[in-house]
Amino acid sequence: MKQKVFSLTFLLALIILGTSCSDKKSYSDMLKDERKAIRSYLKGKTVVDKIPEDNNYDPDVFYALENGVYMQVLENPNPELKALSGEDVYIRYTQTNLLTNVETDINWSSMITNIYFIYGQTSSMSDIGTAVAQPLEYVGEESVINLIVPSKTGSTVNYSNVVPVLLHLKYTKFVKEVPIEE
């Protein structure tokens, strides 16, 4: 009986030892890698905390927003046409993984696919992340921006894999849904 208990205990210890010494990175290590990748991307670039009140953005500057998001406004042709809560916001974007520097053309060139979310409703944003709505407080329709998005405000895939990204995006149009009368 003692031999069985000893064998079982030994086997259990081997299993625990084998599973605890994994080659996978810890969540803490992945967050450190994320912060390092964002800092590396921003190195040598101008970053400011204050958003210009006059909508006069310097295209060479990254503006710090909430939750570790950074916005670089490249074009803001219609600053007065800001999105309103409840409007469908259509976007086109490319995404660059800041850990690997690999770019993915999500739908920039596709004229058929329109990705949109409802401004003010975070439940409509799981595929793209909540960070894409943050600049809408500052820029208008047809704006083109670069957005550094940490995983915590990114898509569900980027969130679960702790992947920071650079989004090059254009807000193409804002549309208010009109109820259909019966």
C-alpha positions in Angstrom: 0.0 0.0 0.0 2.8 2.4 0.9 4.4 1.6 -2.5 1.2 2.7 -4.3 0.9 5.9 -2.3 4.6 6.7 -2.9 4.3 6.0 -6.7 1.1 8.0 -6.9 2.7 10.9 -5.1 5.8 10.7 -7.2 3.7 10.7 -10.4 1.7 13.6 -9.2 4.9 15.6 -8.4 6.2 14.9 -11.9 3.0 16.1 -13.5 3.0 19.3 -11.4 6.7 19.9 -12.2 6.2 19.3 -15.9 3.3 21.7 -16.2 4.8 24.5 -14.0 8.0 24.8 -16.1 6.4 26.0 -19.3 8.1 27.8 -22.1 5.2 30.2 -22.3 5.6 33.8 -21.2 3.7 35.0 -18.1 1.0 37.6 -18.6 3.3 40.0 -16.7 6.2 39.4 -19.1 3.8 39.9 -22.1 2.7 43.3 -20.6 6.4 44.3 -20.2 7.0 43.3 -23.8 4.0 45.4 -24.9 5.2 48.5 -23.0 8.7 48.1 -24.4 7.3 47.8 -28.0 5.2 51.0 -27.6 8.1 52.9 -26.1 10.4 51.6 -28.9 7.9 52.8 -31.5 7.6 56.3 -29.9 11.3 56.7 -29.4 12.5 59.8 -31.2 9.0 61.0 -31.8 7.3 64.0 -30.2 4.7 63.0 -27.7 2.5 65.6 -25.9 -0.3 65.3 -23.3 -2.3 68.4 -24.3 -4.7 68.2 -27.2 -4.9 71.5 -29.2 -8.3 73.2 -28.6 -8.2 74.9 -32.0 -8.1 71.6 -34.0 -4.7 72.6 -35.3 -2.9 69.3 -35.1 0.8 68.9 -35.9 1.1 65.8 -38.1 4.5 65.1 -36.6 3.2 64.8 -33.0 1.6 62.0 -31.1 -1.0 63.1 -28.6 -1.5 61.0 -25.5 -5.1 60.0 -24.8 -6.6 57.9 -22.0 -5.6 54.2 -21.4 -2.2 54.4 -23.0 -3.6 55.2 -26.5 -1.6 57.7 -28.7 -3.1 59.6 -31.6 -1.3 61.2 -34.5 -3.6 63.3 -36.7 -2.5 63.2 -40.3 -5.5 64.8 -41.9 -8.6 66.5 -40.3 -10.5 68.1 -43.2 -13.8 68.4 -41.4 -13.2 69.1 -37.7 -16.7 70.5 -37.3 -18.3 67.2 -38.4 -17.8 65.2 -35.2 -19.6 61.9 -34.6 -22.6 62.0 -32.3 -23.6 59.3 -29.9 -25.6 56.6 -31.6 -24.2 57.3 -35.1 -22.7 54.5 -37.2 -19.0 55.3 -37.7 -17.5 53.7 -40.8 -13.8 53.2 -40.9 -11.0 51.8 -43.1 -7.7 50.8 -41.5 -4.5 48.9 -41.6 -3.0 47.3 -38.6 0.7 46.9 -37.7 1.7 44.5 -34.8 4.2 46.5 -32.8 5.8 43.3 -31.4 6.6 41.9 -34.9 6.3 45.0 -37.2 4.0 43.0 -39.5 1.2 45.0 -41.2 -2.2 43.6 -42.0 -4.4 45.2 -44.6 -7.7 44.8 -42.8 -10.0 46.6 -45.3 -8.1 49.7 -46.5 -8.3 48.8 -50.2 -11.6 46.9 -50.1 -14.5 49.0 -51.5 -17.0 46.3 -50.6 -16.4 45.8 -46.9 -17.2 48.6 -44.6 -16.3 48.1 -40.9 -18.4 50.2 -38.6 -19.3 50.6 -35.0 -22.0 52.6 -33.2 -20.4 55.6 -31.5 -21.1 55.5 -27.7 -21.9 51.7 -27.6 -18.8 49.7 -26.6 -20.7 46.4 -27.2 -20.5 47.0 -31.0 -16.7 47.3 -30.9 -15.3 43.9 -29.8 -13.8 43.2 -33.3 -11.9 46.5 -33.4 -11.5 47.6 -29.8 -12.7 50.6 -27.9 -9.6 52.7 -28.7 -10.8 53.6 -32.2 -13.6 55.7 -30.7 -11.4 57.8 -28.5 -10.1 60.2 -31.2 -13.7 61.0 -32.3 -13.9 63.5 -29.5 -11.2 65.5 -31.3 -11.4 64.8 -35.0 -14.1 64.9 -37.6 -15.4 62.9 -40.6 -12.8 61.9 -43.3 -10.0 62.3 -40.8 -6.9 60.1 -41.2 -4.9 59.2 -38.1 -2.4 56.8 -36.7 -3.4 55.3 -33.4 -1.2 53.3 -31.1 -3.4 50.9 -29.3 -2.3 48.8 -26.3 -3.9 45.4 -26.0 -6.3 46.4 -23.2 -8.2 48.8 -25.5 -7.7 46.7 -28.7 -9.7 44.0 -30.4 -10.6 40.9 -28.4 -7.8 39.0 -30.3 -5.2 41.6 -29.5 -6.4 41.8 -25.9 -6.2 38.0 -25.3 -2.8 37.8 -26.9 -1.4 41.0 -25.4 -0.6 42.5 -28.8 -0.1 46.3 -29.1 -0.9 47.7 -32.6 -0.5 50.8 -34.7 -3.7 51.5 -36.6 -3.6 53.7 -39.7 -7.2 54.5 -40.0 -9.7 56.8 -41.8 -13.1 57.7 -40.4 -15.0 57.6 -43.7 -18.5 58.6 -42.7 -20.9 59.1 -39.8 -24.5 58.0 -40.3 -27.4 58.4 -38.0 -29.8 55.4 -38.2 -33.3 56.5 -39.1 -36.1 54.4 -37.7 -38.3 52.7 -40.3 -41.9 53.7 -40.0 -44.5 51.0 -40.5 
